[in-house]
Amino acid sequence: MDCARAAVANGADAVYFGLPQFNARMRADNFTAEQLPELVRFLHDHRVRAICAFNTLVFTDELPEAERQLLLLDDLGVDAVLVQDLGLAVLARQLGVRFEVHASTQMTITSPAGVEFIRRLGITRV
């Protein structure tokens, strides 16, 4: 929470954070599911967007946990999820989550055609 507080105190309009699974910075000090309600509430109280980095590839055996985490993030009112995996973007839409889905740079979208393709999947930012 100290980093989130510092970001808000210094004028951030969004804070990107990760959970212990499914993010590209697994060695970082990530937030736990138990810490998320306080984090999201704090950010929203300060009019700061809460964006979860969900930016790794998800394997078939990980899909149930990925689905559980997407639904948790939706229940908590996270503003957006940053994804690498196209399948995860599709899963988020199938679940009917209310948050935006953003494409990570790790998705390697490098052309207007690629942007149009992911836009049709419901991704709102590259």
Protein Blocks (a to p, Z undefined) as FASTA:
>chain_A
ZZmmmmmmnopabdcdddfehpablmbccddfklmmmmmmmmmmnopacdddfbbcddfk
lmmmmmmmmmmmmmnopabdcdfblklmmmmmmnopabdcdddfklopabfklmmmmmmn
opabZZ
